[in-house]
């Protein structure tokens, strides 16, 4: 029988919690270390995708219903609204057939609420939880790890760790020390987030909005509805572009809110709540190693954020679920070496790489505003095309058409 200290998860965000929850479901003891104390905030777009709902249902179908009932914290969302640079838009439902939906296909919730609700689900019968404990050092010898963490001003050591799971975000010490990963501006996005109250013109079904405003291209601007009349408002742009063009993302976003004729009227009675804050998004636009001798990387620590939408919670939860499955296999086989744990990389990318690759292609299309304008204009006139695009966001095989130049050629020929 393994002791809790032989399996250690660093980070109790969505990826770390998912790993812990699925390990507990298998009756596997482990330790989870979080440097902050819940409830705590996390700068994010706050959107919870269908993939998030899927993983939570795999864990326990009652969880989604419990979250949905907390209407002061969670708001249901039924789709996404894409707004082209010319101001024309297209609404894409998350599901083409909503008739059999027991609950909304997506939600939006502030991370201070979602992460805390998820953290409260941790099963302490199997998880030894350390809050306010920051890991400061990792040493490894022949695949066995030793970590030093600081808690209440006192240094503590955990040794004899068979498997270390890095779930502590894009500044992961596990990713840096053991996997040798570092920030790559071509696969990293700069983001800023603000909370506003009183933004007008929200979709009746709480569609999240992605606006491709000319002053923010090749990045994007978003408005996500929240409970209590609030909205998560932000902007994101590839770090390589921000650096090359010396972009001030905060200034450009505020200018757009004040002056862009397509959105300024929606903010005329809106008030900023608190500060505008920034964070980095390690994108899954490049395959990276997610495992090695005695370690696994999940969520942002493995750079698994969707390159097009910037959504990372779904892949964080999904990677945690898959990691827990591989950990169970590793324990049964008593193998924690690189060769055995490689199956985690293979399993995750086998299921998710086509989607990440497609999103990377769509991210590149932001360089061509005329193409966005053309497709959205065409879709507004053509019901069959609208339905096709809706299905593309649900069916990965159909979505692959968006990477094919022939798709756009046919649209031009049929114009």
MARVEX-262566 format. One record per residue: x, y, z of N, C-alpha, C in turn. Coordinates in steps of 0.001 Angstrom, whole numbers, m for minus. Atoms other than C-alpha are relative to their C-alpha. Layout:
       npx       npy       npz      capx      capy      capz       cpx       cpy       cpz
         X         Y         Z         X         Y         Z         X         Y         Z
...
END
This chain:
       npx       npy       npz      capx      capy      capz       cpx       cpy       cpz
       851     m1198         0         0         0         0       883      1243         0
      m751     m1239        66      1389      3375     m1029      m421       926      1134
       337     m1037      m962      1577      6116      1561      m406      1248      m776
       405     m1227       710        20      9517       711      1166       795      m564
     m1141      m797       437      3506     11013       339       716      m599     m1215
      m657       583      1172      4487      8634     m2458      m607       485     m1304
       620      m666      1141      2045     10353     m4837      m300      1423       447
       151     m1393      m425      2260     14149     m4567      m430       862     m1180
       497      m953      1001       257     16711     m6557       332      1402       492
      m314     m1384      m351      1589     20268     m6556      m968       908      m758
       991      m879       604     m1241     22727     m7180     m1401      m564       138
      1372       456      m220     m4941     22535     m6302      m999       801      m821
       938      m586       943     m6439     24374     m9263      m792     m1113      m677
       809      1027       666     m8732     22525    m11709       764     m1260      m377
      m774      1176       407     m5971     20225    m13005       380      m846      1205
      m394       734     m1197     m4690     19292     m9553     m1177      m624       713
      1203       546      m651     m8173     18880     m8093      m559     m1180      m788
       514      1106       811     m9282     16710    m11019       839     m1251       212
      m874      1148      m237     m6253     14466    m10567      m301      m622      1358
       287       478     m1352     m6959     14215     m6830     m1356      m702        73
      1350       552       m86    m10686     13556     m7277      m106     m1360      m682
        52      1284       692    m10175     10764     m9789       883     m1041       683
      m797       934      m804     m7400      9219     m7670      m812      m496      1187
       818       386     m1146     m9735      9249     m4673     m1110      m962      m420
      1039       891       510    m12429      7627     m6801       526     m1425      m152
      m645      1311       125     m9933      4776     m7315       563      m478      1332
      m487       388     m1315     m9065      4712     m3595      1500       101       163
     m1461      m136       m33     m5475      5868     m4152       405      1152       924
      m428     m1070      m908     m3878      7833     m1262      1039       898      m663
      m928      m953       596     m1954     10970     m2180        23      1274       833
      m104     m1311      m643      m870     14400      m995      m194      1076     m1056
       171     m1133       910     m1982     17656     m2633       439      1272       727
      m620     m1179      m614       m23     20850     m1941      m406      1245      m779
       436     m1254       631     m1419     24334     m2659       635      1170       736
      m738     m1082      m657       599     27485     m2041      m911      1082       572
       930      m984      m540     m2475     29648     m1444     m1022      m691       900
      1051       526      m867     m5454     29225       873     m1358       344      m610
      1311      m212       617     m8969     28773      m496      m972       652       982
       168      m373      1400    m11032     30641     m1453      1074       989      m446
      m990      m917       558     m8510     32372     m3676      m356       266     m1465
       344      m379      1375     m8815     34174     m7021      1039      m539      m971
      m909       366      1091     m7266     33160    m10336      m424       816     m1213
       325      m841      1157     m7085     35555    m13278      m293      m908     m1189
       460       950      1012     m9016     33882    m16095     m1186       607      m731
      1204      m420       706    m11778     34295    m18662     m1266      m515       659
      1101       527      m815    m14012     32232    m16338     m1011      m868      m748
       955       817       749    m15726     30211    m19100       250     m1488       269
       m64      1437      m266    m16500     26549    m18356      m660      m716     m1172
       466       567      1254    m16826     24610    m21598      m732     m1320       181
       633      1311         1    m18673     21465    m22553       943     m1090       456
      m982       984      m454    m15461     19566    m21887        72       m18      1527
        53       m78     m1461    m15568     20797    m18301     m1205      m778       529
      1216       704      m410    m19141     19536    m17976       166     m1507      m169
      m213      1434       263    m18133     16188    m19512       837      m644      1108
      m884       584     m1016    m15298     15586    m17023      m699       m54      1352
       718         1     m1273    m17438     16588    m14056     m1064     m1100        31
       982      1089        69    m20125     14174    m15227       657     m1370       133
      m744      1245      m153    m17506     11417    m15463       337      m243      1468
      m316       112     m1426    m16638     12146    m11862     m1253      m332       809
      1279       205      m696    m20205     12416    m10569     m1034       915      m650
       997      m817       698    m23254     13600    m12564      m709      1014       893
       680      m932      m897    m24635     15336     m9473       753      1324       154
      m807     m1204      m222    m21776     17852     m9393      m510      1164      m832
       453     m1075       881    m22993     19856    m12394     m1321       569       496
      1282      m476      m518    m26492     20051    m10935       192       814      1277
      m289      m743     m1228    m25077     21192     m7585       552      1388      m325
      m561     m1287       399    m23065     23925     m9299     m1075       888      m618
      1019      m780       711    m25957     25008    m11539     m1020       605       950
       979      m489      m969    m28201     25425     m8498       477      1260       723
      m561     m1174      m675    m25856     28100     m7123        m6      1186      m979
       163     m1021      1035    m27195     30857     m9373       686      1322       345
      m757     m1203      m364    m25342     33546     m7423      1468      m124      m390
     m1404       244       360    m22047     31950     m8531       172      m505     m1427
       m96       618      1326    m22741     30053    m11761     m1135       491      m896
      1007      m389       979    m24540     31215    m14894       114      m943     m1193
       m25       942      1118    m25543     28867    m17700       342       726     m1301
      m360      m558      1301    m24194     29428    m21219      m269     m1042     m1072
       472       941      1022    m25524     27904    m24417       736       121     m1321
      m703      m110      1275    m23133     29043    m27116      1017      1116        m7
     m1022     m1036       176    m20553     31453    m28486      m398       900     m1160
       294     m1002      1023    m21018     34623    m30497      1320       514      m558
     m1205      m495       665    m18245     35369    m33002      m352      1296      m734
       235     m1292       643    m18060     39003    m34100      1200       346      m867
     m1066      m276       967    m16029     39746    m37236       460      1452       128
      m495     m1377       m72    m13908     42904    m37608      m971      1040      m566
       953      m953       574    m16681     44488    m39705     m1254       170       852
      1136      m138      m904    m19145     44086    m36816     m1094     m1020      m196
       995      1054       211    m21224     41279    m38331       336     m1178       915
      m258      1094      m936    m21680     38285    m36062      m751     m1256      m398
       677      1276       166    m22676     34648    m36048       m75      m676      1355
       203       711     m1263    m24133     32736    m33096       176     m1498      m223
      m277      1434       108    m22816     29193    m32623      m430      m686      1288
       381       745     m1213    m24734     27003    m30131      1059     m1049       328
      m955      1027      m400    m22535     24657    m28105      m446     m1392      m435
       550      1269       456    m24847     21809    m29138     m1008       275     m1100
       941      m207      1099    m26745     21503    m32418     m1416      m408       384
      1312       455      m464    m29598     19669    m30661       m69       167      1515
       107      m297     m1436    m30529     21112    m27274     m1188      m694       657
      1274       511      m504    m33797     19174    m26888       153      m994      1145
      m179      1021     m1037    m32352     16424    m24692       999       411      1076
      m981      m480      m974    m30082     18612    m22559      m598        42      1403
       471       m10     m1384    m30587     17876    m18845       478      1245       736
      m545     m1219      m586    m28485     20921    m18013       708       764     m1108
      m673      m773      1043    m26769     23716    m19970      1315      m656      m414
     m1245       609       460    m23814     22608    m22111      1251       714       503
     m1144      m738      m521    m21569     25272    m20563      m420       943      1108
       262      m929     m1094    m21279     27624    m17604      1076      1084         5
     m1004     m1036      m262    m19481     30798    m16587       m46       279      1494
       m84      m268     m1439    m18278     31361    m13045      1372       587       302
     m1291      m537      m420    m15584     33439    m11429       839     m1134       577
      m873      1063      m471    m12583     31273    m10672        74       m54      1525
       m14        11     m1462    m12685     32334     m7032     m1112      m904       526
      1106       860      m387    m16008     30469     m6877       163     m1419      m524
       m94      1345       584    m15458     27568     m9287      1106      m812       654
     m1124       736      m578    m12043     26615     m7926      m278      m404      1444
       295       312     m1396    m13296     26777     m4347     m1005     m1148        93
       985      1081        m6    m16321     24576     m5102       658     m1329      m364
      m705      1211       401    m14036     22076     m6826       902      m499      1128
      m902       344     m1096    m11540     22171     m3968      m768      m653      1153
       800       550     m1103    m14331     21457     m1463      m421     m1453      m249
       366      1378       326    m15029     18179     m3290      1120      m998       301
     m1127       902      m258    m11563     16775     m2469      m334      m942      1150
       326      1046      m973    m11968     13524      m566      1187      m197       950
     m1116        34      m949     m9787     13826      2532       219     m1392       614
      m279      1380      m410    m10134     10114      3197      1225      m533      m744
     m1115       473       828     m7559      9646       435      1030      1100      m276
      m896     m1114       308     m6050     13118        m3       456       701      1277
      m582      m794     m1084     m3693     14674      2535       239      1391      m570
        17     m1336       599     m4201     18394      1857       841       976       812
      m818     m1042      m617     m1635     21114      2587      m279      1308      m724
       221     m1326       566     m2757     24711      1995      1033       971       551
      m979      m991      m436      m536     27771      2254      1401      m565        57
     m1314       671        23      2452     25570      1399       608       150     m1386
      m641      m257      1291      4798     26673     m1376      1237      m882      m177
     m1149       850       316      7193     24178     m2955      1133       881      m529
     m1129      m868       356     10598     25848     m3210      1146      m745      m666
     m1116       763       568     12906     23016     m4293      m433     m1429      m305
       220      1397       375     12784     19684     m6074      1354      m632      m294
     m1187       794       318     15542     17109     m6089      m477     m1380      m444
       399      1331       459     15414     13817     m7916      1233      m881      m164
     m1079       967       118     17594     10734     m7754      m596     m1320      m466
       479      1242       593     16887      7767    m10043     m1534       m89        27
      1447       m45       119     13281      8848    m10477      m752       204      1296
       630      m231     m1306     12590      9265     m6732       226      1468       382
       m81     m1440      m251     11809     12877     m5799       m40       343      1477
        75      m613     m1328     12296     14977     m2708      m345      1460      m206
       375     m1406       129     10577     18330     m2319       142       701      1341
       m17      m872     m1169     11062     21186        93     m1118      1015      m169
      1058     m1004        76      8073     23373       874        15       842      1267
        52      m937     m1121      7525     26362      3100     m1449       194       418
      1349      m181      m531      4459     26564      5339        91       667      1365
       m32      m765     m1265      3864     29117      8103      1419       381       399
     m1362      m447      m254      7450     30293      7744       982     m1097       347
      m858      1127      m364      8850     26809      8335       223      m905     m1213
      m332       886      1122     10643     24628      5785      m251     m1458       387
       293      1416      m208      9426     21037      5494       479      m784     m1219
      m485       861      1085     10697     18124      3387      m883     m1243      m105
       644      1284       274      8828     15247      1767       935      m771      m921
      m912       809       811     11086     12494       446      m663     m1320      m372
       510      1301       411     10574      9117     m1188     m1224        71      m896
      1172      m187       872      8085     10463     m3751       171      m828     m1271
       m45       843      1204      7406      7837     m6428      m474       758     m1231
       581      m701      1147      5329     10149     m8616      m423      1403       405
       267     m1407      m260      5173     13941     m8675      m848       539     m1150
       881      m544      1029      2306     15645    m10530        64      1514        47
       m59     m1456       104      2934     19212    m11662     m1335       540      m462
      1317      m562       322      m401     21047    m11565       m71      1450       456
       m61     m1322      m608       761     24475    m10430        69      1134     m1023
       122     m1087       966       170     26463    m13626      1219       231      m858
     m1023      m215      1029      2403     28057    m16222      1374       301       583
     m1315      m185      m617      5191     28766    m13737       390     m1235       807
      m195      1277      m684      5343     25126    m12733      1468      m299       271
     m1363       378      m360      8484     24183    m10845       309     m1415      m492
      m197      1354       511      7959     20559    m11921       336        49     m1489
      m251      m128      1433      7806     21565    m15603      1396       552      m268
     m1309      m633       191     10932     23699    m15235      1139      m921       422
     m1105       777      m568     13058     21427    m13044       136     m1388      m616
       m67      1388       440     12129     17977    m14321      m211      m174     m1496
       257       140      1437     10766     18481    m17851       827       959      m841
      m831      m953       741     13033     21383    m18803      m791       923      m898
       823      m879       829     10136     23416    m20222       224      1456       382
      m134     m1434      m240     10346     27176    m20583      m984       750      m887
       940      m827       747      8203     30009    m21923       477       183     m1436
      m280      m230      1419      8032     30264    m25736     m1031       993      m515
       928     m1066       363      6516     33510    m26996      m903      m337     m1180
       828       386      1141      5242     31901    m30203     m1106      m971       402
      1007       935      m501      3215     29482    m28083      m480       449      1386
       362      m579     m1296      2244     31816    m25253      m825      1253      m263
       902     m1128       228      m532     34377    m24981       m10       918      1212
       171      m983     m1066      m678     37572    m22967     m1483       323       108
      1419      m274      m190     m4096     38186    m21450      m232       995      1114
       407      m892     m1077     m5815     40838    m19359     m1487      m226       260
      1386       233      m399     m9079     40540    m17450      m491      1122       902
       656      m994      m846    m11472     43062    m15956     m1421      m469       293
      1403       243      m315    m14824     42759    m14212      m760      1321      m105
       864     m1167       146    m17519     45226    m15250     m1406      m350       471
      1411       152      m358    m21032     45712    m13918      m821       936      m878
       883      m845       793    m23821     46962    m16166       283        36     m1481
      m200        76      1449    m22571     45962    m19627     m1330      m401      m637
      1303       227       611    m25609     46051    m21902        96      m920     m1220
        78       751      1255    m26759     43903    m24825       462     m1433        66
      m418      1393      m120    m25978     40439    m23460      m986      m920      m725
       830       993       679    m27281     37411    m25350      m997      m600       988
      1039       527      m883    m30536     36018    m23956       352     m1368       569
      m431      1315      m481    m28929     32562    m23637      1444        28       497
     m1328      m169      m610    m25710     33952    m22168      1123      m562      m862
     m1113       401       861    m23551     33197    m25199      1238       798       406
     m1252      m741      m184    m19921     34058    m24579       325       700     m1317
      m257      m806      1203    m18686     36696    m27025      1494       132      m261
     m1368      m212       462    m15427     36750    m28975       m41      1018     m1136
        m1     m1094       975    m14873     40024    m30847      1396       153      m607
     m1275      m194       685    m12155     40389    m33453        46      1454      m487
       m34     m1432       269    m11777     44161    m33250      1287       367      m727
     m1162      m350       828     m9437     45780    m35761      1168       511       835
     m1091      m578      m794     m7473     47657    m33080       685     m1022       902
      m606      1031      m839     m6749     44388    m31249       475     m1214      m800
      m502      1108       813     m5930     42092    m34174      1526        14       m24
       577      1326       166     m4345     39590    m34420      m450      m660      1307
       562       524     m1238     m5662     39210    m30877     m1509       104       m24
      1451       m81       m58     m9238     39272    m29685      m445       589      1333
       635      m628     m1154    m11563     40915    m27199     m1198      m862       383
      1131       844      m380    m14150     39067    m25133      m894       690      1023
       975      m381     m1020    m17276     39713    m23091      m725     m1285       396
       657      1203      m503    m18497     36821    m20933      m959       412      1121
       953      m360     m1061    m21697     37277    m18873       264      m775      1285
      m152       608     m1321    m21591     36520    m15152     m1275       238       812
      1155      m274      m865    m24205     36315    m12385        37      1420       553
       121     m1283      m706    m25432     39462    m10637       304      1212      m873
      m161     m1140       890    m25240     41683    m13721      1434       365      m314
     m1407      m277       284    m21462     41433    m14028       425      m666     m1311
      m567       608      1205    m19297     40515    m16994      1510       m65       134
     m1448       130       114    m15775     39243    m17494       378       564     m1364
      m392      m684      1231    m14192     41522    m20094      1520       m54      m107
     m1452        93       110    m10722     41011    m21481       484       m39     m1430
      m633        53      1316     m8297     40762    m24356      1218      m908        73
     m1163       879        66     m5627     38326    m25465       718       153     m1327
      m813       m93      1217     m2792     38387    m27975      1270      m811       183
     m1216       801       m42       157     36158    m28817      1161       845       532
     m1085      m753      m637      3151     37200    m26709      1056       448      m996
      m979      m376      1017      5439     37212    m29753      m428      1278      m715
       521     m1200       659      3176     39829    m31367        56      1197       937
       m56     m1071      m999      2917     41881    m28177      1414       559        89
     m1401      m412      m103      6710     41950    m27950       480       693     m1273
      m473      m534      1281      7345     42596    m31654      m579      1376      m291
       677     m1259       321      4792     45411    m31981       m81       946      1186
        25      m822     m1217      5286     46771    m28448     m1430       409       367
      1417      m224      m262      1566     46414    m27772      m245       231      1495
       487      m218     m1368        47     47873    m24611     m1445      m506        17
      1294       665       112     m2861     45450    m24315     m1073       710       839
       963      m679      m872     m4536     47262    m21418      m463      1315      m623
       355     m1287       598     m4423     50657    m23136      m858      m197     m1243
       769       254      1220     m5693     49224    m26427     m1415      m478       320
      1330       475      m375     m8572     47439    m24699      m865      1149       516
       766     m1125      m539     m9645     50552    m22804      m377       988     m1098
       319      m876      1125     m9454     52588    m26025     m1163      m553      m810
      1081       634       759    m11667     50064    m27782     m1331       149       729
      1233      m127      m791    m14220     50144    m24945      m546      1429       m68
       419     m1410        m2    m14285     53952    m25033      m398       510     m1371
       144      m640      1313    m14173     54566    m28773      m538      m884     m1115
       420       838      1122    m15004     51519    m30894     m1522        79      m156
      1453      m183       177    m18471     52209    m32386      m802     m1288       126
       711      1280       m69    m19323     48493    m32316      m285      m437      1431
       191       462     m1388    m19052     48130    m28523      m157      1128      1018
       m66     m1047     m1032    m18767     51537    m26820     m1347       277       662
      1311      m292      m583    m22522     52024    m26344      m402     m1036      1054
       330      1052      m971    m22726     48746    m24442       643       278      1362
      m727      m304     m1240    m20328     50180    m21833      m336      1391       551
       252     m1385      m405    m21906     53639    m21480      m455       115      1453
       447       m19     m1397    m23490     52735    m18124       736     m1043       859
      m738      1052      m712    m20947     50091    m17096      1071       600       896
     m1040      m463      m926    m18565     50480    m14175      1003     m1131       234
     m1077       951      m255    m15225     48766    m13673       m20      m401      1470
       m18       529     m1364    m15139     46528    m10601      1431      m449       330
     m1366       378      m356    m11674     46430     m9071      1003       372     m1079
     m1110      m316       894     m8454     46392    m11094       m32      m864     m1261
      m269       800      1192     m7576     45230    m14593      1288      m764       266
     m1158       832      m321     m5190     42320    m14143       437      m831     m1201
      m545       757      1120     m2923     40417    m16503       551     m1344       426
      m586      1319      m257     m1697     36840    m16769       457      m595     m1318
      m510       668      1192         8     34479    m19197      m698     m1319      m241
       666      1243       374     m1483     31552    m21085       952      m861      m836
      m850       911       772       833     28693    m22143      m873      m857      m922
       910       584       980      m800     27445    m25327       406     m1406      m434
      m235      1364       472     m1170     23883    m26541       176       m63     m1504
      m212       m41      1447      m102     24837    m30070      1269      m752      m416
     m1208       783       259      3016     22692    m29768        m7     m1193       945
       m83      1176      m864      3453     19150    m28485      1220       121       910
     m1088       m16      m977      5526     19112    m25324       m17     m1305       791
       m21      1200      m830      6621     16295    m23075      m832       249      1250
       901      m122     m1139      4039     15718    m20377       364      m960      1124
      m394       964     m1030      5858     13016    m18435      1482      m312      m119
     m1384       438       m28      9227     11587    m17511       183      m887      1224
      m243       845     m1165     10872      9559    m14780      m606       608      1265
       579      m403     m1273      8645      9946    m11741      m818      1268        m9
       832     m1208        m2      6525     12890    m12918      m974        25     m1170
       996      m297      1030      3472     13986    m14924      m337      1482        83
       442     m1396        40      2321     17449    m16008     m1458        49      m444
      1403      m139       353     m1364     18410    m16095      m361      1482       m92
       477     m1372       120     m3227     21563    m17122      1031       966      m542
      m903     m1044       498     m1307     24800    m17638      1465      m360       195
     m1391       418      m205      1855     23183    m16269       526      m736     m1234
      m362       694      1226      1832     21094    m19461      m258       823     m1246
       311      m902      1125       875     24090    m21666     m1087      m602      m886
      1094       690       683     m2516     22714    m22700     m1189       911      m306
      1093      m943       249     m4602     25880    m23240      m342        44     m1486
       451       m81      1394     m6687     26085    m26434       568      1258      m660
      m671     m1160       618     m4732     28358    m28838      m952      1032      m582
       930      m929       637     m7846     29914    m30396      m870       722      1012
       922      m614      m952    m10278     30521    m27543       680       436      1292
      m680      m314     m1256     m7744     30720    m24703      m583      m728      1181
       649       734     m1095     m9895     28320    m22660       899     m1143       457
      m915      1013      m508     m7839     26107    m20390      m589      m927      1046
       552       796     m1093    m10143     24747    m17684      m387     m1396      m472
       423      1298       516    m11594     21958    m19851      1163      m954      m179
     m1165       862       203     m8190     20603    m20872       720      m285      1306
      m613       248     m1312     m6925     21005    m17309      m710     m1159       698
       759      1073      m631     m9733     18817    m15962       184     m1314      m745
      m126      1212       807     m9429     16365    m18843      1363      m657       210
     m1345       553      m199     m5673     15982    m18388       130      m614      1389
       m22       567     m1340     m6165     15411    m14648      m685     m1349        51
       715      1273        61     m8683     12675    m15366       862     m1079      m658
      m832       972       712     m6334     10969    m17843      1245      m344       818
     m1181       250      m828     m3341     11363    m15510      m332      m995      1109
       394       906     m1079     m5232      9629    m12689      m125     m1431      m505
       128      1336       580     m5977      6700    m14999      1363      m655      m198
     m1352       531       211     m2303      6306    m15912       690      m278      1334
      m580       225     m1334     m1277      6648    m12247      m490     m1327       572
       538      1273      m469     m3588      3765    m11387       720     m1169      m678
      m712      1053       730     m1926      1652    m14105      1436      m128       501
     m1391        10      m461      1550      2667    m12892       131      m678      1360
       m25       617     m1329       735      1632     m9321      m165     m1513      m109
       236      1432       171      m595     m1749    m10439      1231      m701      m559
     m1189       589       617      2523     m2355    m12544      1267       276       803
     m1155      m444      m785      4821      m721     m9950      1099       541      m916
      m935      m607       950      6432      1218    m12777      m287      1497       m76
       149     m1445        16      7021      4968    m12584      1081       645      m873
     m1083      m482       855      9733      5310    m15235      m560       716     m1230
       382      m783      1173      9679      7483    m18348      m685      m843     m1061
       559       856      1045      8955      4595    m20705     m1448      m375       306
      1369       396      m350      5833      3529    m18787      m933      1210         3
       863     m1171      m132      4483      7015    m18073      m238       704     m1325
       181      m592      1326      4841      7960    m21739     m1405      m256      m538
      1352       302       462      1435      6379    m22234      m969      1131       328
       841     m1166      m308       m42      9484    m20592        72      1016     m1133
      m173      m914      1135      1416     11732    m23318      m766      m507     m1219
       617       579      1186       233      9363    m26014     m1521        32       102
      1457        22      m174     m3271      9045    m24565      m590      1399      m120
       550     m1355        48     m3761     12789    m24096        37       556     m1419
      m112      m580      1335     m2462     13840    m27495      m796      m780     m1040
       829       779       907     m4274     10990    m29226     m1435       509         6
      1371      m499      m123     m7542     12451    m27935      m115      1489      m291
       143     m1449        40     m6739     16164    m28010       831       730     m1053
      m918      m734       864     m4006     16963    m30516      m680       554     m1248
       687      m507      1193     m6273     17254    m33591      m774      1274       323
       746     m1194      m411     m8417     19747    m31694       938      1170       252
      m962     m1071      m269     m5406     21744    m30489       639       510     m1291
      m609      m383      1288     m3855     21724    m33968      m958       851      m819
      1009      m771       712     m7098     22957    m35502      m146      1397       603
       112     m1303      m664     m7373     25728    m32914      1205       882      m317
     m1193      m764       377     m3808     26756    m33734      m163       585     m1404
       252      m488      1358     m4800     27034    m37406      m979      1164        26
       992     m1071       m94     m7828     29139    m36484       593      1248       635
      m711     m1143      m604     m5601     31335    m34318       741       782     m1080
      m747      m658      1078     m3490     32047    m37397      m898       791      m926
       929      m698       877     m6593     33119    m39315      m299      1412       490
       207     m1352      m524     m6770     36163    m37023       844      1026      m752
      m847      m903       793     m4070     37612    m39281      m714       486     m1253
       702      m310      1241     m6624     37775    m42092     m1425       454       307
      1341      m469      m380     m9561     39956    m40980     m1002       m77     m1138
       927        64      1135    m11019     39968    m44482      m654     m1375       m91
       536      1361        62    m11458     36182    m44222     m1091      m194      1047
      1039        61     m1028    m13372     36483    m40951     m1253       732      m474
      1139      m777       498    m15569     39184    m42471      m776      m783     m1053
       627       718      1107    m16223     37067    m45541      m824     m1187       492
       697      1204      m471    m17156     33866    m43708     m1242       372       808
      1146      m390      m819    m19415     35632    m41200     m1097       616      m866
       991      m563       922    m21133     37658    m43958      m742     m1102      m742
       572      1108       753    m21689     34488    m45931      m952      m813       878
       809       813      m914    m23033     32621    m42905     m1303       698       361
      1215      m741      m316    m25516     35384    m42138     m1051      m103     m1100
       910        95      1137    m27020     34967    m45607      m439     m1429      m298
       192      1388       408    m26902     31176    m45777      m259      m874      1229
       373       811     m1154    m28774     29037    m43221       769     m1308        38
      m722      1280        57    m27097     25812    m44407      1434       168       480
     m1378      m249      m439    m23652     27346    m43864        35       245      1507
        53      m230     m1450    m24661     28556    m40369       m88     m1327       740
       166      1298      m644    m25764     25045    m39475      1265      m843      m124
     m1256       740       195    m22565     23574    m40947      1058       469       992
      m994      m544      m928    m20394     25908    m38875      m359      m380      1435
       425       423     m1334    m22474     25111    m35770       441     m1428       272
      m403      1403      m157    m21840     21408    m36334      1513      m142       109
     m1459        75       m37    m18133     22098    m36845       537       172      1412
      m474      m236     m1357    m17818     23303    m33275      m403     m1112       944
       393      1158      m787    m19400     20095    m32047       679     m1265      m508
      m553      1190       645    m17924     17574    m34499      1396       320      m517
     m1387      m300       339    m14126     17539    m34778       311      m298     m1462
      m252       332      1400    m14165     15853    m38189      m495      1110      m920
       513     m1108       802    m16337     18627    m39590       827      1259       225
      m811     m1183      m297    m14242     21273    m37833      1286         6      m807
     m1242        81       770    m11227     20017    m39752      m125       694     m1354
       195      m705      1271    m12784     21587    m42856       520      1430        73
      m463     m1378      m152    m11835     24975    m41448      1489       141      m283
     m1439       m45       315     m8182     24032    m42008       258      m183     m1484
      m169       335      1412     m8793     23138    m45636      m282      1226      m872
       215     m1166       876     m8301     26006    m48159     m1171      m193      m966
      1105       251       932    m10882     24299    m50404     m1340       457       582
      1236      m446      m647    m13572     25167    m47835      m277      1458      m359
       160     m1418       291    m12962     28883    m48430      m119       245     m1498
        97      m121      1464    m12487     28424    m52176     m1426      m258      m459
      1388       321       356    m15943     26814    m52412      m937      1135       383
       833     m1127      m401    m17447     29699    m50465       130      1159     m1012
      m222     m1065       976    m15876     32153    m52922      m705      m297     m1319
       592       395      1266    m17073     30206    m55950     m1525        58        40
      1447         7      m132    m20612     30068    m54583      m546      1360       424
       432     m1326      m467    m20715     33741    m53663      m994       630      m984
END
